Amino acid sequence: MNFLNVKWIFLKEVKVFFGTFLAPLVLGGTAFLNALFIMILNFNGRTNYEDATIVTFVSFMSTIIIAMVIISMGSIVEEKNKGTLELLFTSPITDAEIVVGKFAFGSLIAFIITVFINGLFPLILYSYWQSPFYLVLSGSIGVFLLGVFTYTVGMFGSSIGKNQMISLLISVLIILTLWVLGYFSHLFQSSTRKVLYHLHIFSHYINFAKGVLPLSGIVFFLSGILLFLYLTVKALESRRWRG
């Protein structure tokens, strides 16, 4: 893998994102929604730091999913619509380099949202509600992992969709499927129930919000990230051969 090519793809994505309306829309919208949730939290008069922390990071879960789906839904299909994907296919850049470069960009945005957009609110938890630092740290790690995972799902949806709306629907369908699996796991036998529960996004994420760094949750998100990166590369290879 040529990391100069990866760097070029990464910098191109950064330039496009911060040079268009997407940056203020996504980053500003995320900050606004987070502030709105925090205001609602304050009006509810929560004084228990555990409740305040969990509700805050559940709010972050919603905003990071929305933000990363919006960013990722056009990551590849928009290249096709503009005709730049064909140029990438004819250049000395491999499919894996394209995907890794775009993945690095998605990870950067997830980091920016986690640290710089969401960062103010964990400080409020830490100072106002006296929430222990380990709760704030573990919750932030969960937000970042969820954001990167969501971006890779969106990239995969963008690699097989014909336009941004179809890509969006594919991504949302995958996220919703992984969201509801755990809620219906009790309808199945023990072995199937364990598998479905392990695929439940919320059950993994909520542990981070409770101040735990669960090995199962870390493995779930990292393996999911690798899986959808692999599927995205294969989808691009298939599209390349189809022309």
Backbone hydrogen bonds, N-H to C=O, Kabsch-Sander energy under -0.5 kcal/mol:
donor,donor_aa,acceptor,acceptor_aa,energy
3,F,1,M,-0.8
5,N,2,N,-0.6
6,V,2,N,-1.6
7,K,3,F,-2.4
8,W,4,L,-2.0
9,I,5,N,-2.4
10,F,6,V,-2.5
11,L,7,K,-2.8
12,K,8,W,-2.1
13,E,9,I,-2.2
14,V,10,F,-2.2
15,K,11,L,-2.4
16,V,12,K,-2.2
17,F,13,E,-2.5
18,F,14,V,-2.6
19,G,15,K,-1.1
20,T,17,F,-1.0
23,A,17,F,-1.2
23,A,20,T,-0.7
25,L,21,F,-2.1
26,V,22,L,-3.2
27,L,23,A,-2.4
28,G,23,A,-0.6
28,G,24,P,-1.2
29,G,24,P,-0.5
29,G,25,L,-1.5
30,T,26,V,-2.2
31,A,27,L,-2.1
32,F,28,G,-2.4
33,L,29,G,-2.5
34,N,30,T,-2.4
35,A,31,A,-2.4
36,L,32,F,-2.4
37,F,33,L,-2.5
38,I,34,N,-2.4
39,M,35,A,-2.4
40,I,36,L,-2.2
41,L,37,F,-2.3
42,N,38,I,-2.4
43,F,39,M,-2.6
44,N,40,I,-1.5
45,G,42,N,-1.5
46,R,41,L,-1.2
49,Y,47,T,-0.6
52,A,48,N,-2.6
53,T,49,Y,-2.5
54,I,50,E,-2.4
55,V,51,D,-2.6
56,T,52,A,-2.1
57,F,53,T,-2.4
58,V,54,I,-2.1
59,S,55,V,-1.9
60,F,56,T,-2.0
61,M,57,F,-1.6
62,S,58,V,-1.4
63,T,59,S,-2.0
64,I,60,F,-2.7
65,I,61,M,-1.6
66,I,62,S,-2.1
67,A,63,T,-2.5
68,M,64,I,-2.4
69,V,65,I,-2.1
70,I,66,I,-2.0
71,I,67,A,-2.1
72,S,68,M,-2.2
73,M,69,V,-1.8
75,S,72,S,-1.6
78,E,74,G,-1.0
80,K,76,I,-1.6
81,N,77,V,-2.2
82,K,78,E,-2.0
83,G,79,E,-0.7
83,G,80,K,-0.7
84,T,79,E,-1.4
85,L,79,E,-1.8
87,L,83,G,-0.9
88,L,84,T,-2.0
89,F,85,L,-2.3
90,T,86,E,-1.6
91,S,87,L,-0.7
91,S,88,L,-0.6
93,I,88,L,-0.6
93,I,91,S,-2.6
98,I,94,T,-1.9
99,V,95,D,-2.4
100,V,96,A,-2.8
101,G,97,E,-2.3
102,K,98,I,-2.1
103,F,99,V,-2.5
104,A,100,V,-2.5
105,F,101,G,-1.6
106,G,102,K,-2.3
107,S,103,F,-2.5
108,L,104,A,-1.9
109,I,105,F,-2.2
110,A,106,G,-2.3
111,F,107,S,-2.1
112,I,108,L,-2.6
113,I,109,I,-2.6
114,T,110,A,-2.4
115,V,111,F,-2.9
116,F,112,I,-2.0
117,I,112,I,-1.6
118,N,113,I,-3.4
121,F,118,N,-1.1
123,L,119,G,-1.3
124,I,120,L,-1.5
125,L,121,F,-2.2
126,Y,122,P,-2.5
127,S,123,L,-2.5
128,Y,124,I,-3.0
129,W,124,I,-1.0
131,S,125,L,-2.6
135,L,132,P,-0.8
136,V,132,P,-1.4
137,L,133,F,-2.8
138,S,134,Y,-2.4
139,G,135,L,-2.1
140,S,136,V,-1.9
141,I,137,L,-2.1
142,G,138,S,-2.1
143,V,139,G,-2.1
144,F,140,S,-2.3
145,L,141,I,-2.5
146,L,142,G,-2.4
147,G,143,V,-2.5
148,V,144,F,-2.5
149,F,145,L,-2.5
150,T,146,L,-2.7
151,Y,147,G,-2.0
152,T,148,V,-2.1
153,V,149,F,-2.0
154,G,150,T,-2.4
155,M,151,Y,-2.5
156,F,152,T,-2.2
157,G,153,V,-2.4
158,S,154,G,-2.3
159,S,155,M,-1.7
160,I,156,F,-1.0
161,G,157,G,-1.4
167,S,163,N,-2.3
168,L,164,Q,-2.6
169,L,165,M,-2.4
170,I,166,I,-2.5
171,S,167,S,-2.4
172,V,168,L,-2.8
173,L,169,L,-2.4
174,I,170,I,-2.2
175,I,171,S,-2.5
176,L,172,V,-2.9
177,T,173,L,-2.3
178,L,174,I,-2.3
179,W,175,I,-1.4
180,V,176,L,-2.5
181,L,177,T,-1.4
183,Y,180,V,-0.6
184,F,180,V,-1.0
184,F,181,L,-0.9
185,S,182,G,-0.8
187,L,184,F,-1.7
188,F,185,S,-1.7
193,R,189,Q,-3.2
194,K,190,S,-2.0
195,V,191,S,-1.6
196,L,192,T,-2.5
197,Y,193,R,-2.3
198,H,194,K,-1.9
199,L,195,V,-1.2
200,H,197,Y,-1.4
201,I,178,L,-1.6
201,I,199,L,-0.7
204,H,200,H,-1.1
204,H,201,I,-0.6
205,Y,201,I,-2.6
206,I,202,F,-2.8
208,F,204,H,-0.7
208,F,205,Y,-1.0
209,A,205,Y,-1.4
210,K,206,I,-1.0
211,G,208,F,-1.6
212,V,207,N,-2.2
218,I,214,P,-2.3
219,V,215,L,-2.8
220,F,216,S,-2.3
221,F,217,G,-2.4
222,L,218,I,-2.5
223,S,219,V,-2.7
224,G,220,F,-2.2
225,I,221,F,-2.4
226,L,222,L,-2.3
227,L,223,S,-2.5
228,F,224,G,-2.4
229,L,225,I,-2.0
230,Y,226,L,-2.3
231,L,227,L,-2.5
232,T,228,F,-1.9
233,V,229,L,-2.2
234,K,230,Y,-2.3
235,A,231,L,-2.2
236,L,232,T,-2.2
237,E,233,V,-2.4
238,S,234,K,-2.3
239,R,235,A,-2.2
240,R,236,L,-2.6
241,W,237,E,-2.1
242,R,238,S,-1.8
243,G,239,R,-1.2
